[in-house]
Amino acid sequence: MLREPLIFVGTCDIAGHVRGKGFPARELAARRRKGVGWTHSNLMQSAFGAIFETPFGTGGDLMIVPDAETEVAVDFEDGSAPEHFILGDIRNTDGTPWACCPRDFLRRAIAAVREASALDVLATFEQEFVYTGNEARSGDSYALGAFRRQGIFGEAFVAALRAAGVTPDSFLAEYGPRQFEVTVAPAPALKAADQAVVTREMARATAHRLGHRAVFSPMPVPDGVGNGVHVHFSLWDGQGRPATHDPAGDRGLSTAAAQFAAGVLHHLPAIAAITAPSPVSYLRLTPNRWAPTAIDLAQQDRGAALRICPVFAAADAAETAAQFNLEFRVADGAASPYMVLGALLFAGADGLRHGRALPTGEPPALPRSLAEALDRMEASEAVADWFGPTFRDAYLMHKRAELAHVKDLAAAELCRRYAEVY
């Protein structure tokens, strides 16, 4: 059959979906500067596709400009069309960043950390999902049997990641029925978020070619195990030296790392609306689900909101410092990785700038619903400053309109609807 290669340029929006436009691949060179046309209200597309409300109306023009460093070209060698896409930035028609670009939100957060401390952040995303091609069996948690029954999915997925320029670290059967987890090598913050987006799309692409789905919904069924996204991060100085660990510091944290963590905890009631941005996110963040319920920092505790991770078999102090990292656990696959990491870095930068101290005493509870988290976000002057008025108000409108759309659904139907779209 006669075919001409196509390429897709897009961005992972505030609904956590990759949206954009395609064009003939032969035109890529001509589109490096101008990308594809976009419009302001496209930001307001919900997780379900429809635009429920928008502050922008039908007017205005933007462009999604591809970043050549994010190009993915993966041929699955099965006769299907290759996965060929590039992630990019939403820009005004004069080429300046649009105030509501999720990728630029993260870029500004990276700059805030540097301004506050002259430090950079390395990060990676652990992502959990359900592979529908695997049989659900009792006793399959972390089991070789579950690993075996996924067939060639894991091998094809890992090969696709590597072909896409992402270095796989692990692929494993997880705790829940048909649940798997993938981790990839850490990278500087912007690249780490790009890699998180690519990892999700390669999981979906691989499952699609095998006639199944990779479901990243935070809670596929109300009485089951949730899918979380765990963000590992560490601080590094301008000479490429690790700056997170101090053996003499509180729980081994350097002063900068403690202040960064304190900023995250201080702002967590507000940024939960960004990192756990769906109503089903809060079905996961409940007791006895191996998910956080309180705003706390703990050492090697997988129920904590912010976990100090273990160091394995370090040969010396230098290796200990290089391994030492923290893990943020109040996030899931309904969120754009750019928004998750951007919120985390802005909060950490605030902790660095103000020299915040780690809290003591009984930790407060996380927000119990998206509505509560959105109210906390709206009340935060810091979040308003990070977003700017246009982006903050659009985000709040987007999420509240989504809540209104699903407000009458019972838990089972709510979970089913979100499993369909994530």
N, C-alpha and C positions, 0 to 999 in steps of 0.2 A: 504494500500500500504506500502511495506517495505521502511523505511526511516532511514537515519543516520544523526544526527544533524551536521551541518556545522557552521563554524565561519569565519568571515571576519576580516582581519587586514588591516588597511589602514590609510591614512593621507589626510587632506584637502589641496590640492596642490595650486599652484599659480593661477590656473584657477578657484579656488573655488569649485572644484569637489572632492569628497571623492573617492580615488582610492587605490587599493591594491590587495590582493589575499585572497582566501578562502581555508580552509582545514578542515578535520574532527575535530570536537570539542574535541574528545578524545585525540588529539595530543597537546592540548594547553599547558599543563605543559612542554612538551618537546620543545615548541617554545617560551617560555618566554624570553630566552636570544637571540635567533637567528632570531625569527620572520619569515618573508617571504622574499624571494629574490626579489630584485629590481635592476634597472639599472639607470644610470645617465640621459639618454635621456627621461626616463619616466617623468621627471620634465617638459619637453617641450611639453607635450600633451596639445593641445589647448582646449578651451571651447568646440569645436566641435569634439574633439577626436583625430584628425590628428596631427602629428608632422610636422609643416611647415618648421621649421629650428631648428637646434640644434648645440651647440658648442661641444657636447660630442661624437658625432658619435655613433657607435654601441658597443664600448668597455666599460669595467668597470662593476663592481658588487657592489651592496649595499644591505642593508636589512632594512625592516620596522619592528622595534622592538616594540611590544605592551606594552602599559602602563596599568597595571592591574587596576588602579584607573579609567580608562575611559570605562571599559567594560559595554556594553549595552546588555541586554537580555530581550526582550519584546515579550510575547506571546499574540497576539491579540484575541486568543480564538475563531477564526473563521474558523479553519482548515487550514489556510495558514501557511507556514513556519515561525517560529519566527524571529524577527529582532535580530540577534546576531552578534555584531561586537565590535571591540576594536580599538581605535585610538592609534597611536604610532608615533615614531620618525624615521626619515630616518638616518641610521648610516652607516659608513664605515664597512668593513668586520672585522676590529679589534675592533669594538664596539664603536669607538669614533664618536661624532656627525659629520654628513656630513655638509659641509659649506653651502649647499643650502636647508637645512631642514626648512620648514616654521615654524614648532613647536619650533625648537631650536632658530629660529630668535626671536620669542616672549620671549623665556626663557632668551636669551641674553639681550633683552630690559628690562626685569624685573630686571636683575642684574645691568644694567646701571642706572636705577632709584635708586636702593638701594645704589649704589656707590656714586651717586651724592648727596643723601639726607638722606640716612638711612630710607627711607619711602617705603611703599608698596602701591599697587594700588588694590582697589576693583572695579569690573566692572560688567556690564550686558549689553546685547544686546537687544534692541527693534527691532523686525524684521517684515517687512511688506511683504505680499504675496497675490496673487490672488488664490482663491479656485474655480476651474472650475465647481464644483458641485453646485454652488449657481447661481441663476438666476440674471442677471443684470437688475436692475430696477431704473428708475429715482427716486430721493429723498431718496435713501437708505443709504446715508452717516450717519454713526454712528447709524443706525436705528434698532429698535427692529425687524422690519420686515426682514431685512437682517440677523440679528442674528438668527431669527426663521427659515428662509429658508435654512440655512446651515445644518439643520437636526441634525444628530448625530455626524457630523464631529468634532465639537468643544469638545464635551464630550469625544469622543474616542481619540482625539489628546491630551487633557489634561491628560487623564488616561495613555496614552503611555508615556508622558513626566515624570509623576511621577514614573511609573514603570521603566523608564530608569535612575532614580536617580536625575532628574532635578525638582526643585520646581517651579511649575507654579505660576505666579503672576497675569496675566490678559490675556484674550482672547476677542477680540472685533471686531465688524464690523468697518472698517475704512472709509476714505473719498471717495475712488474710487469705481467704480463698481466691485462687487465681491471681494473687497479687505478686508483683515483681518490683524490684528496685534497681535503678541504674545510677552509677556515679562515674564522673569523668575527672580528668586531671584539673587541678586548680589553674587559674589564669588571672591576669589583671582584671579589675572589676567589669569594665565594659565588655571585654571579650568573654568573661565568665557568663554574663547574662546572654550574650549572643549564643554561646555554646548551650545554655539551658534551653533556649528556643529551638535551636537546631536538634538537640537531643529529643525533645518532645516530638518534633516533626518527623524525625527518622524512625521513632517508635511507631508513630501512626502510619508512616509510609510502608514500613515493613509489615505491620499487621494487615494493612489494606491489601497488599499483594498476596497475602496468605488467606484472604477471605475473612479476616477477623478485625477486631478493633483493639487499640490501646486506649483505655479509659482513664483519664487523669482527674476525674471529678473527685472533690474532697470527700464525698460520702456516697458511694454508688447505691447503697441500700441503708435504710435508717438503723437497722439493728446489727450492722456489720462492722468491719474494720475500715477506717478512713485512709485515704491517700494523702500523705503529707509531702511537703517540699522542705528539706532541711538545708539551710545555707551555711556552709562552713566558710569561715573567713579568718584572716590574720593580717597583721600590720607589718609593713616593711619600710625601711628608711630609704633615703635617696641613693645610698650606696648598695642597695640590694641586700641589706642585712635584716634578719628577722627582728621585730620590735614588739612582739606580743608577750614574750615570756621574761619574767624576772624571778629567779629562784627565791629571792628574799621578799617578793611581793605577796600581797594577799592572794592566796590560792594559786600562787605562781604567776600572777598577772603583772605585767609591767604597769607603771603609772599610766601611760597612754592607753593601754588596753583596758585598764580598770575604768578610766574616765569614759572611754568609748562605750563600754558595756553599760555604765551607769546612764549614759545618754539614751541608749536603746531602751533600757528599762523605764526610764522616766517618761519617755514618749510612747511607750508601747500601747497604752489605752487608745491613743489616737491613730497610730500607724497600723493597728490591727485591721482597720477599715481598708487599708491598702494591701496588706499582705495576706489577709484572710477575707476576701472581698465578696463572698456569696453567702446567702442564707444557710446553705448546707455546710459551709465552713464551720459554723458554730454547732452543728451536730457532731462534728469530729472533736471539737475542743471541749470535751466533757469527760468526767472521770471514767477510769478503767478502759481507756482506748489508746493507751500509750501516746497520749497527746497532752500538751500543756493545758493547764486550767488556771494557773496563777502567774503573776508577773515576777519571776524569780530567776536567779542565777544559781546554778548548782554544778558541782564537780561530778562528771561522769554519771549523770542522772538523765535518762531519756524521757522523763516526765517534765523536765524543766523547760521554761520558755527560752532560756539561754543556757547552753551547756558548755562547760569547759571540758574539752575532749581529752582522752588519754594519749599518752606518748608511748609508743610500742618499741621496746628493745633498742633504745637509743644507745649508741656506742659512746657518746660523749656529750658535753654540754652544748656544743654547736648543733649536734643532731637533735637534741631535745628542743632547742630554740626554734629550729627549722620546722619541726613537726607540730609544735604547740599551736592550737587554734581553738576558736569558739564556734559553736553551732547554734544558729537561730532556728527555732522549731515552730514558730507561729506563722506558717506560710503554707500555701497549697497551690494546686494546679489551676485554680480559677483566676490566679493573679498573673499579670505580666511580669516576667523576671526583671525587666527594667524597673518596674514600679517597686517590686519587693526590695531589690538591692538598693535602689535610690532612696527609699524610705529608711532603710537600715543605715545607710551611710550618712544621710542628713541627720538622723538622730544621734549617731555616733559622733559626728562633727560637732554637734551642739554640746555633747558631753565633754569633748576635748576643749572646746572654746571656753566653757564655763568652769572647767575643772571639777566636774560633778563627782561626788563620792558615791560608792556603791551603797544601796539602801540596807538598812538593818531592820530586824523585827519581822513580824508576820507579813508575808507578801500579800498584796491585794489580789483580788481575782481579776482575770481577764474579762473583757466585755463578754456578755452571754449571748449577744445577738449582733447581727450586722447593723441593725437600727441603732443599738447602743453605741457601737463603735463609730458609726457615722456621726452621731451627736458629739462624741468625744473629739473626733477629727475636726468638726466644724467649730468647736470651742477652742481649739488650739491655735494660738497666735503664731507659734513656731511653724506649724504645718502650713498655715496660710502664707507665711513668708517663703517657705520652700517651693510651694506650688506657684505662687502668684495668684491674683484674684480670679483671672479668667479660668485657669486650669482647675483650681480648687472648686469653684462653683460648678463647673461642668462635671467634675468627678462626682460631687455630691448629688447633683441632679441625675446623673446616669445611674448611680447605684440605688437611689431612692425610687426612681421610676421602675427599676428592675424589681425591687422589693414589692412595690404596689402591684406589679404584674402577677406575682406568684403568691400574694398574701393569703389567698383562700385555699391553697393546696395543702392537702394532708401530707405528712412526712414522707410516706411511701411514694406518692406522686411527685412530690418536690424532688426527691432523690432521683427518680426515674428521668425527670425532665433534664436535670443537670448532667446525668450520666449520658444522655443523648448528645449533648453539645460539648462536653469536655472529654 
